């Protein structure tokens, strides 16, 4: 491919136009007076290229969505082929081959059925919350319409999703609009005291969940969790025993279990879905991000047959009356089918397990770095905290990493790697060296 390099004045013109016309997400726009936007012209493999040809290793998979690299031939071909047949049709009253095939394959992978589609992760959360509350309403228990979530959890930024999100910077401004639910202790293993294990922390945290469910189960529709890793909490990792105990408690108190696998699904934790490591099956599972390999927006919620059956009735009011204009878009479904084909044909889960072990050896200098705390790894995610980090560390580290050709996006004092699965040992060495240099300039 011929590299596209824009003239410097064209580069600056693009930045000026963006600042004049685009409201960028999760951003205080005034900061761009001193922190320039990076104009990305193209991507290839693990690399992103800006308008003047400078490349950056995409160590965060472009907000955790890109699984198999940019400019991936198989996914592109599937989308192109689908474009020649059908770009979109409404899914209310109609169906098509890509959405049926994808639903069949997701059901086989998750052990759940009847996929309901949305457009993004927050959409999946909204769907699951509404579905859970409506389920109990259809069973004659309308009072069960509140939810339990983990402290420091993140499930999206729409109104329903914010009601189960515990990240103050996202929630505080909108608190008058957000319904209060029940937050319970996080099993985050970083809370372990000397002599304690991650399992000890998980068992301690489950006691808080048990207390809340015992007292409030009559008004609780569901518990929603990010299995194994709480992403926005700084990649907080926890022992699978928590999920096992939570499943048992939900069964005991007639509460649905929603697994938010939006970020951790599709191989990210070392298994296809994180719940597999606890050997549990949720009542509903939320999927998005990597489902299309990072190519097109798509989300899905799958549920047990008992949940689906509760909506199957003569009365329209008992139907799940929720919709998105682009529900089950054929192009996105084609991308998702190609993504699943790559998993199947290239034995990706086994490959990732081998790569993770190799990358752990490469990253050893970070694990033993004097300023690094809580070094941890789960599947294709690595994370650590920086001791005595300076003010504005996240912005400073992001800026210094760009100078080393790295796209890192720290969460507070937490630095994490969540790279595309195609990252090589050479790429990992580059990531290590650049991170060490960037960190050295952060004080």
MARPALUM-159297 format. One record per residue (C-alpha): residue in one letter; x, y, z. Coordinates in nm, 4 decimals, decimal comma. Example, Ala and Ser with C-alpha at 12.3 -4.5 7.8 and 13.67 -1.06 7.14 Angstrom:
REM MARPALUM-159297
{pt a {1,2300 -0,4500 0,7800}};
{pt s {1,3670 -0,1060 0,7140}};
//
This chain:
REM MARPALUM-159297
{pt x {0,0000 0,0000 0,0000}};
{pt x {0,1296 0,3440 -0,0887}};
{pt x {0,1751 0,5495 0,2266}};
{pt x {-0,0358 0,8619 0,2283}};
{pt x {0,1557 1,1584 0,3665}};
{pt x {-0,0258 1,4880 0,3785}};
{pt x {0,1602 1,8166 0,3488}};
{pt x {0,2221 1,9829 0,6840}};
{pt x {-0,0209 2,2634 0,6082}};
{pt x {-0,2884 2,0039 0,5182}};
{pt x {-0,2193 1,8268 0,8468}};
{pt x {-0,2725 2,1473 1,0442}};
{pt x {-0,5778 2,2330 0,8390}};
{pt x {-0,7353 1,8997 0,9321}};
{pt x {-0,6689 1,9655 1,3014}};
{pt x {-0,8198 2,3117 1,2775}};
{pt x {-1,1274 2,1787 1,1009}};
{pt x {-1,1707 1,9044 1,3614}};
{pt x {-1,1538 2,1480 1,6515}};
{pt x {-1,4055 2,3725 1,4773}};
{pt x {-1,6541 2,0979 1,3941}};
{pt x {-1,6075 1,7867 1,6116}};
{pt x {-1,6904 1,7467 1,9803}};
{pt x {-1,4523 1,4679 2,0784}};
{pt x {-1,5645 1,2061 2,3346}};
{pt x {-1,4451 1,1798 2,6924}};
{pt x {-1,2465 1,5012 2,6434}};
{pt x {-1,2184 1,8459 2,7960}};
{pt x {-1,1944 2,0248 2,4619}};
{pt x {-1,0038 2,3210 2,6083}};
{pt x {-0,7066 2,0894 2,6657}};
{pt x {-0,6553 2,0730 2,2919}};
{pt x {-0,5278 2,4284 2,3062}};
{pt x {-0,2031 2,2763 2,4385}};
{pt x {-0,2425 1,9038 2,3633}};
{pt x {-0,2833 1,8645 1,9878}};
{pt x {-0,5090 1,6053 1,8325}};
{pt x {-0,3341 1,3302 1,6352}};
{pt x {-0,4691 1,3178 1,2781}};
{pt x {-0,4769 0,9484 1,1866}};
{pt x {-0,4647 0,8829 0,8134}};
{pt x {-0,4565 0,5025 0,8032}};
{pt x {-0,3951 0,1838 0,9975}};
{pt x {-0,2124 -0,1392 0,9216}};
{pt x {-0,1673 -0,4313 1,1596}};
{pt x {-0,0911 -0,3053 1,5104}};
{pt x {0,0087 0,0353 1,3736}};
{pt x {-0,1744 0,3626 1,3249}};
{pt x {-0,0196 0,6256 1,0951}};
{pt x {-0,0769 0,9966 1,1341}};
{pt x {-0,1071 1,2417 0,8496}};
{pt x {0,2684 1,2970 0,8206}};
{pt x {0,3521 0,9242 0,8251}};
{pt x {0,4529 0,8886 1,1891}};
{pt x {0,3396 0,5541 1,3238}};
{pt x {0,2027 0,4566 1,6653}};
{pt x {0,1655 0,1077 1,8097}};
{pt x {-0,2022 0,0755 1,9041}};
{pt x {-0,1463 -0,0713 2,2511}};
{pt x {-0,5090 -0,0136 2,3556}};
{pt x {-0,6748 -0,1646 2,0463}};
{pt x {-0,8445 0,1682 1,9702}};
{pt x {-1,0559 0,1632 2,2880}};
{pt x {-1,0444 -0,2166 2,3193}};
{pt x {-1,2241 -0,2988 1,9938}};
{pt x {-0,9559 -0,4052 1,7463}};
{pt x {-0,8721 -0,7743 1,7787}};
{pt x {-0,6827 -0,8707 1,4643}};
{pt x {-0,5197 -0,5485 1,3546}};
{pt x {-0,6101 -0,2634 1,1261}};
{pt x {-0,6607 -0,3250 0,7542}};
{pt x {-0,7443 -0,6928 0,8177}};
{pt x {-0,8020 -0,8578 0,4816}};
{pt x {-1,0566 -1,1263 0,5791}};
{pt x {-1,2922 -0,8911 0,7632}};
{pt x {-1,2670 -0,6301 0,4888}};
{pt x {-1,3508 -0,8909 0,2253}};
{pt x {-1,6566 -1,0084 0,4185}};
{pt x {-1,7898 -0,6529 0,4475}};
{pt x {-1,7242 -0,5854 0,0788}};
{pt x {-1,9014 -0,9037 -0,0274}};
{pt x {-2,2004 -0,8195 0,1914}};
{pt x {-2,2168 -0,4665 0,0459}};
{pt x {-2,2793 -0,6204 -0,2944}};
{pt x {-2,5824 -0,8086 -0,1584}};
{pt x {-2,7575 -0,6120 0,1156}};
{pt x {-2,6357 -0,3130 0,3155}};
{pt x {-2,9313 -0,2893 0,5549}};
{pt x {-3,2905 -0,3870 0,6147}};
{pt x {-3,5018 -0,3271 0,9243}};
{pt x {-3,5081 -0,6288 1,1529}};
{pt x {-3,8673 -0,5705 1,2671}};
{pt x {-4,0735 -0,7972 1,0431}};
{pt x {-3,7724 -0,9004 0,8311}};
{pt x {-3,4612 -1,1146 0,8663}};
{pt x {-3,1486 -1,1974 0,6685}};
{pt x {-2,8776 -1,4619 0,6501}};
{pt x {-2,5947 -1,2758 0,8305}};
{pt x {-2,8006 -1,2013 1,1427}};
{pt x {-2,9354 -1,5569 1,1578}};
{pt x {-2,5930 -1,7146 1,1116}};
{pt x {-2,4346 -1,4827 1,3682}};
{pt x {-2,7100 -1,5510 1,6219}};
{pt x {-2,6666 -1,9258 1,5753}};
{pt x {-2,2913 -1,9052 1,6282}};
{pt x {-2,3170 -1,6770 1,9327}};
{pt x {-2,5719 -1,9133 2,0864}};
{pt x {-2,3355 -2,2052 2,0343}};
{pt x {-2,0453 -2,0148 2,1908}};
{pt x {-2,2313 -1,8768 2,4934}};
{pt x {-2,4843 -2,1497 2,5665}};
{pt x {-2,7528 -1,8804 2,5530}};
{pt x {-3,0004 -1,8041 2,2792}};
{pt x {-3,2139 -1,5509 2,0941}};
{pt x {-2,9688 -1,2680 2,0359}};
{pt x {-3,1114 -0,9175 2,0593}};
{pt x {-2,9018 -0,6577 1,8761}};
{pt x {-2,8030 -0,2988 1,9463}};
{pt x {-2,5387 -0,0577 1,8275}};
{pt x {-2,2739 -0,0343 2,1024}};
{pt x {-2,1807 -0,1403 2,4534}};
{pt x {-2,4044 0,1078 2,6338}};
{pt x {-2,6922 -0,0095 2,4129}};
{pt x {-2,6269 -0,3666 2,5258}};
{pt x {-2,6350 -0,2574 2,8904}};
{pt x {-2,9617 -0,0701 2,8410}};
{pt x {-3,1140 -0,3708 2,6661}};
{pt x {-3,0095 -0,6100 2,9421}};
{pt x {-3,1390 -0,3893 3,2243}};
{pt x {-3,4741 -0,3302 3,0558}};
{pt x {-3,5022 -0,6978 2,9653}};
{pt x {-3,4306 -0,8056 3,3240}};
{pt x {-3,6863 -0,5705 3,4812}};
{pt x {-3,9482 -0,6513 3,2170}};
{pt x {-3,8883 -1,0231 3,2721}};
{pt x {-3,9952 -0,9973 3,6350}};
{pt x {-4,2876 -0,7730 3,5405}};
{pt x {-4,4112 -1,0356 3,2983}};
{pt x {-4,3869 -1,2925 3,5771}};
{pt x {-4,6081 -1,0790 3,7993}};
{pt x {-4,3296 -0,9287 4,0128}};
{pt x {-4,3074 -0,5656 3,8930}};
{pt x {-4,1423 -0,4516 4,2182}};
{pt x {-3,8227 -0,6308 4,1106}};
{pt x {-3,6912 -0,3411 3,9023}};
{pt x {-3,3657 -0,2314 4,0652}};
{pt x {-3,0109 -0,3532 4,0169}};
{pt x {-2,6925 -0,4437 4,2021}};
{pt x {-2,3510 -0,3469 4,0666}};
{pt x {-1,9917 -0,3528 4,1886}};
{pt x {-1,8201 -0,0480 4,3306}};
{pt x {-1,5942 0,1136 4,0678}};
{pt x {-1,7852 -0,0607 3,7895}};
{pt x {-1,8398 0,0818 3,4420}};
{pt x {-2,1217 -0,0282 3,2146}};
{pt x {-2,1678 0,2716 2,9850}};
{pt x {-2,2816 0,6320 2,9919}};
{pt x {-2,6461 0,6315 2,8861}};
{pt x {-2,9018 0,6857 3,1642}};
{pt x {-2,9679 0,3243 3,2513}};
{pt x {-2,6028 0,2310 3,2178}};
{pt x {-2,5021 0,5198 3,4458}};
{pt x {-2,7338 0,3857 3,7139}};
{pt x {-2,5023 0,0829 3,7426}};
{pt x {-2,1781 0,2703 3,6759}};
{pt x {-1,9664 0,3797 3,9718}};
{pt x {-1,7130 0,6153 3,8136}};
{pt x {-1,7796 0,9614 3,9627}};
{pt x {-1,6423 1,1671 3,6736}};
{pt x {-1,8975 1,0095 3,4389}};
{pt x {-2,1883 1,0053 3,6793}};
{pt x {-2,1815 1,3095 3,9073}};
{pt x {-2,2963 1,5731 3,6581}};
{pt x {-2,5999 1,3616 3,5685}};
{pt x {-2,6866 1,2284 3,9145}};
{pt x {-3,0239 1,4095 3,9241}};
{pt x {-3,1232 1,2119 3,6147}};
{pt x {-2,9963 0,8746 3,7314}};
{pt x {-3,1929 0,6253 3,9367}};
{pt x {-3,0194 0,4950 4,2489}};
{pt x {-2,9393 0,1248 4,2648}};
{pt x {-2,7290 -0,0888 4,5003}};
{pt x {-2,3477 -0,0790 4,4915}};
{pt x {-2,1635 -0,3661 4,6602}};
{pt x {-1,8003 -0,4196 4,7499}};
{pt x {-1,5678 -0,4849 4,4567}};
{pt x {-1,3583 -0,8056 4,4670}};
{pt x {-1,0611 -0,6097 4,3242}};
{pt x {-0,7542 -0,8115 4,4235}};
{pt x {-0,5500 -0,4928 4,4765}};
{pt x {-0,7322 -0,4591 4,8090}};
{pt x {-0,5511 -0,7629 4,9490}};
{pt x {-0,3744 -0,7010 5,2800}};
{pt x {-0,0413 -0,8680 5,3644}};
{pt x {-0,0958 -1,2409 5,3765}};
{pt x {-0,4211 -1,2259 5,1809}};
{pt x {-0,4834 -1,3703 4,8346}};
{pt x {-0,7117 -1,2593 4,5533}};
{pt x {-0,9442 -1,5409 4,6576}};
{pt x {-0,9594 -1,4029 5,0124}};
{pt x {-1,0624 -1,0609 4,8792}};
{pt x {-1,3287 -1,2160 4,6559}};
{pt x {-1,4787 -1,4152 4,9415}};
{pt x {-1,4780 -1,1057 5,1622}};
{pt x {-1,6553 -0,9048 4,8901}};
{pt x {-1,9172 -1,1740 4,8329}};
{pt x {-2,0349 -1,1266 5,1907}};
{pt x {-2,1478 -0,7743 5,1022}};
{pt x {-2,3394 -0,9035 4,8002}};
{pt x {-2,5033 -1,1688 5,0168}};
{pt x {-2,6080 -0,9039 5,2700}};
{pt x {-2,7689 -0,6801 5,0053}};
{pt x {-2,9489 -0,9631 4,8277}};
{pt x {-3,0824 -1,1031 5,1549}};
{pt x {-3,2269 -0,7653 5,2497}};
{pt x {-3,3402 -0,6315 4,9131}};
{pt x {-3,3957 -0,9243 4,6755}};
{pt x {-3,7704 -0,8546 4,6578}};
{pt x {-3,6929 -0,5342 4,4623}};
{pt x {-3,3802 -0,6458 4,2733}};
{pt x {-3,4130 -0,7583 3,9132}};
{pt x {-3,0489 -0,8411 3,8433}};
{pt x {-2,6861 -0,8236 3,9427}};
{pt x {-2,4628 -0,6869 3,6645}};
{pt x {-2,0883 -0,7585 3,6686}};
{pt x {-1,7845 -0,7234 3,4466}};
{pt x {-1,6490 -1,0788 3,4740}};
{pt x {-1,2885 -1,1099 3,6013}};
{pt x {-1,1814 -0,7542 3,5092}};
{pt x {-1,3361 -0,4157 3,5870}};
{pt x {-1,1953 -0,2129 3,2986}};
{pt x {-1,2518 0,1524 3,3889}};
{pt x {-1,1589 0,0755 3,7503}};
{pt x {-0,8022 0,0514 3,6272}};
{pt x {-0,8165 -0,3075 3,4989}};
{pt x {-0,9159 -0,4347 3,8445}};
{pt x {-0,8750 -0,8123 3,8300}};
{pt x {-1,0383 -1,0598 4,0663}};
{pt x {-1,0656 -1,4299 4,1450}};
{pt x {-1,3277 -1,6397 3,9564}};
{pt x {-1,4627 -1,7651 4,2912}};
{pt x {-1,6558 -1,4382 4,3123}};
{pt x {-1,8528 -1,5215 3,9982}};
{pt x {-1,9241 -1,8736 4,1227}};
{pt x {-2,0550 -1,7470 4,4545}};
{pt x {-2,2504 -1,4657 4,2866}};
{pt x {-2,4205 -1,7167 4,0562}};
{pt x {-2,5255 -1,9253 4,3570}};
{pt x {-2,6584 -1,6219 4,5443}};
{pt x {-2,8564 -1,5022 4,2422}};
{pt x {-3,0153 -1,8450 4,2148}};
{pt x {-3,0917 -1,8486 4,5876}};
{pt x {-3,2604 -1,5087 4,5869}};
{pt x {-3,4269 -1,5205 4,2426}};
{pt x {-3,2121 -1,2467 4,0908}};
{pt x {-3,0876 -1,2548 3,7311}};
{pt x {-2,7140 -1,2434 3,6613}};
{pt x {-2,6018 -1,0145 3,3785}};
{pt x {-2,2478 -1,0674 3,2516}};
{pt x {-2,1115 -0,7532 3,0879}};
{pt x {-1,8528 -0,9092 2,8565}};
{pt x {-1,8438 -0,6021 2,6337}};
{pt x {-1,4743 -0,5402 2,7015}};
{pt x {-1,3585 -0,8830 2,8220}};
{pt x {-1,5343 -1,1081 2,5736}};
{pt x {-1,3965 -1,2600 2,2542}};
{pt x {-1,0736 -1,3982 2,3931}};
{pt x {-0,9464 -1,0982 2,5843}};
{pt x {-0,9110 -1,2777 2,9208}};
{pt x {-0,7634 -1,5994 2,7805}};
{pt x {-1,0913 -1,7812 2,7156}};
{pt x {-1,3557 -1,6930 2,4607}};
{pt x {-1,5685 -1,5456 2,7386}};
{pt x {-1,4519 -1,4595 3,0887}};
{pt x {-1,7408 -1,6479 3,2534}};
{pt x {-1,5914 -1,9722 3,1259}};
{pt x {-1,3080 -1,9389 3,3776}};
{pt x {-1,5634 -1,9538 3,6597}};
{pt x {-1,7576 -2,2317 3,4851}};
{pt x {-2,0838 -2,0407 3,5184}};
{pt x {-2,3560 -1,9360 3,2774}};
{pt x {-2,5216 -1,5952 3,3225}};
{pt x {-2,8875 -1,5305 3,2546}};
{pt x {-2,7961 -1,2528 3,0109}};
{pt x {-2,4684 -1,1682 2,8431}};
{pt x {-2,3771 -0,8306 2,6903}};
{pt x {-2,1406 -0,8315 2,3910}};
{pt x {-1,9904 -0,5525 2,1814}};
{pt x {-1,6452 -0,3963 2,1148}};
{pt x {-1,4446 -0,6842 1,9646}};
{pt x {-1,7479 -0,8600 1,8191}};
{pt x {-1,6737 -0,7170 1,4712}};
{pt x {-1,2965 -0,7147 1,5118}};
{pt x {-1,3095 -0,3377 1,5473}};
{pt x {-1,4642 -0,2678 1,2075}};
{pt x {-1,8258 -0,1675 1,2649}};
{pt x {-2,0447 -0,0853 1,5664}};
{pt x {-2,2541 -0,3787 1,6869}};
{pt x {-2,3840 -0,5095 2,0184}};
{pt x {-2,5768 -0,8172 2,1212}};
{pt x {-2,7542 -0,9419 2,4321}};
{pt x {-2,8226 -1,3129 2,4604}};
{pt x {-3,0435 -1,4676 2,7280}};
{pt x {-3,1573 -1,7999 2,8684}};
{pt x {-3,4619 -1,9702 2,7213}};
{pt x {-3,6553 -1,8976 3,0413}};
{pt x {-3,6023 -1,5230 2,9988}};
{pt x {-3,7082 -1,5366 2,6346}};
{pt x {-4,0160 -1,7460 2,7147}};
{pt x {-4,1389 -1,4887 2,9672}};
{pt x {-4,1901 -1,2434 2,6767}};
{pt x {-4,3581 -1,4963 2,4452}};
{pt x {-4,7292 -1,4201 2,4786}};
{pt x {-5,0413 -1,3002 2,2990}};
{pt x {-5,0276 -0,9564 2,4616}};
{pt x {-4,8178 -0,6956 2,2812}};
{pt x {-4,7394 -0,5316 2,6148}};
{pt x {-4,5464 -0,8437 2,7178}};
{pt x {-4,3184 -0,8180 2,4134}};
{pt x {-3,9754 -0,6630 2,4500}};
{pt x {-4,0566 -0,3310 2,2812}};
{pt x {-3,7054 -0,1986 2,2321}};
{pt x {-3,5449 -0,1143 1,9001}};
{pt x {-3,2558 0,0492 1,7168}};
{pt x {-3,2771 0,1573 1,3530}};
{pt x {-2,9613 -0,0356 1,2641}};
{pt x {-3,0428 -0,3442 1,4726}};
{pt x {-2,8692 -0,6480 1,3260}};
{pt x {-2,7123 -0,4509 1,0421}};
{pt x {-2,6012 -0,7006 0,7716}};
{pt x {-2,2615 -0,5339 0,7178}};
{pt x {-2,1804 -0,5452 1,0895}};
{pt x {-2,3038 -0,9033 1,1140}};
{pt x {-2,0823 -0,9999 0,8195}};
{pt x {-1,7837 -0,8443 0,9979}};
{pt x {-1,8715 -1,0366 1,3141}};
{pt x {-1,9020 -1,3632 1,1235}};
{pt x {-1,5586 -1,3056 0,9697}};
{pt x {-1,4200 -1,2321 1,3152}};
{pt x {-1,5581 -1,5586 1,4529}};
{pt x {-1,4177 -1,7434 1,1503}};
{pt x {-1,0701 -1,6123 1,2347}};
{pt x {-1,1081 -1,7391 1,5917}};
{pt x {-1,2116 -2,0805 1,4621}};
{pt x {-0,9723 -2,1219 1,1718}};
{pt x {-0,6596 -1,9825 1,3393}};
{pt x {-0,7082 -2,1372 1,6857}};
{pt x {-0,6803 -1,7875 1,8313}};
{pt x {-0,7487 -1,8768 2,1960}};
{pt x {-0,4591 -2,1254 2,2074}};
{pt x {-0,2354 -1,8834 2,0166}};
{pt x {-0,3149 -1,6045 2,2606}};
{pt x {-0,2309 -1,8234 2,5582}};
{pt x {0,1118 -1,8926 2,4100}};
{pt x {0,1640 -1,5268 2,3246}};
{pt x {0,0625 -1,4110 2,6713}};
{pt x {0,3265 -1,6341 2,8281}};
{pt x {0,5896 -1,5000 2,5868}};
{pt x {0,4899 -1,1381 2,6449}};
{pt x {0,5047 -1,1878 3,0213}};
{pt x {0,8702 -1,2797 2,9820}};
{pt x {0,9315 -0,9757 2,7632}};
{pt x {0,7535 -0,7414 3,0056}};
{pt x {0,9478 -0,8709 3,3082}};
{pt x {1,1504 -0,5442 3,3424}};
{pt x {0,8237 -0,3594 3,3996}};
{pt x {0,7028 -0,6139 3,6538}};
{pt x {1,0170 -0,5508 3,8614}};
{pt x {1,0397 -0,1756 3,8008}};
{pt x {1,0873 0,0111 4,1327}};
{pt x {0,7897 0,2413 4,0700}};
{pt x {0,5521 -0,0295 3,9475}};
{pt x {0,2906 -0,1655 4,1850}};
{pt x {0,0337 -0,4454 4,1418}};
{pt x {0,1753 -0,5843 3,8180}};
{pt x {-0,0922 -0,8159 3,6791}};
{pt x {-0,1949 -1,0047 3,3687}};
{pt x {-0,5099 -1,1811 3,2532}};
{pt x {-0,5103 -1,3186 2,9003}};
{pt x {-0,4172 -1,0392 2,6618}};
{pt x {-0,4427 -0,7616 2,9221}};
{pt x {-0,1536 -0,6281 3,1300}};
{pt x {-0,1805 -0,3544 3,3903}};
{pt x {0,0121 -0,1875 3,6710}};
{pt x {0,0023 0,1181 3,8942}};
{pt x {0,2720 0,3846 3,9241}};
{pt x {0,3760 0,4711 4,2776}};
{pt x {0,4039 0,8408 4,3667}};
{pt x {0,2738 0,9388 4,0236}};
{pt x {0,2788 1,3128 3,9565}};
{pt x {-0,0312 1,5225 3,9058}};
{pt x {-0,1903 1,4738 3,5636}};
{pt x {0,0073 1,1512 3,5222}};
{pt x {-0,2381 1,0019 3,2721}};
{pt x {-0,2055 1,2973 3,0326}};
{pt x {0,1686 1,3179 3,0824}};
{pt x {0,2231 0,9474 3,0179}};
{pt x {-0,0032 0,9569 2,7118}};
{pt x {0,1955 1,2500 2,5695}};
{pt x {0,5358 1,0983 2,6414}};
{pt x {0,4294 0,7627 2,4979}};
{pt x {0,3311 0,9298 2,1701}};
{pt x {0,6897 1,0543 2,1411}};
{pt x {0,7967 0,6898 2,1558}};
{pt x {0,5497 0,5819 1,8889}};
{pt x {0,3004 0,4320 2,1338}};
{pt x {-0,0708 0,4827 2,1849}};
{pt x {-0,1238 0,4361 2,5588}};
{pt x {-0,4211 0,5727 2,7489}};
{pt x {-0,3621 0,5385 3,1261}};
{pt x {-0,6562 0,5332 3,3653}};
{pt x {-0,5531 0,7571 3,6541}};
{pt x {-0,2265 0,6076 3,7848}};
{pt x {-0,2874 0,2791 3,6024}};
{pt x {-0,1004 0,1968 3,2831}};
{pt x {-0,2369 -0,0935 3,0828}};
{pt x {-0,1679 -0,2792 2,7594}};
{pt x {-0,4616 -0,4240 2,5665}};
{pt x {-0,3089 -0,4790 2,2212}};
{pt x {-0,4487 -0,6439 1,9100}};
{pt x {-0,3960 -1,0190 1,9212}};
{pt x {-0,1604 -1,0072 1,6235}};
{pt x {0,1087 -0,8239 1,8223}};
{pt x {0,4430 -0,9973 1,7759}};
{pt x {0,7354 -1,0447 2,0140}};
{pt x {0,9192 -0,7692 1,8247}};
{pt x {0,6222 -0,5382 1,8732}};
{pt x {0,6117 -0,6275 2,2419}};
{pt x {0,9806 -0,5382 2,2769}};
{pt x {0,9059 -0,2032 2,1132}};
{pt x {0,6149 -0,1515 2,3529}};
{pt x {0,8328 -0,2324 2,6539}};
{pt x {1,1194 -0,0045 2,5505}};
{pt x {0,8904 0,2854 2,4679}};
{pt x {0,6937 0,2516 2,7895}};
{pt x {1,0090 0,2503 3,0015}};
{pt x {1,1372 0,5634 2,8262}};
{pt x {0,8023 0,7410 2,8579}};
{pt x {0,7744 0,6569 3,2269}};
{pt x {1,1269 0,7825 3,2906}};
{pt x {1,0212 1,1274 3,1663}};
{pt x {0,7064 1,1438 3,3799}};
{pt x {0,8861 1,2815 3,6867}};
//
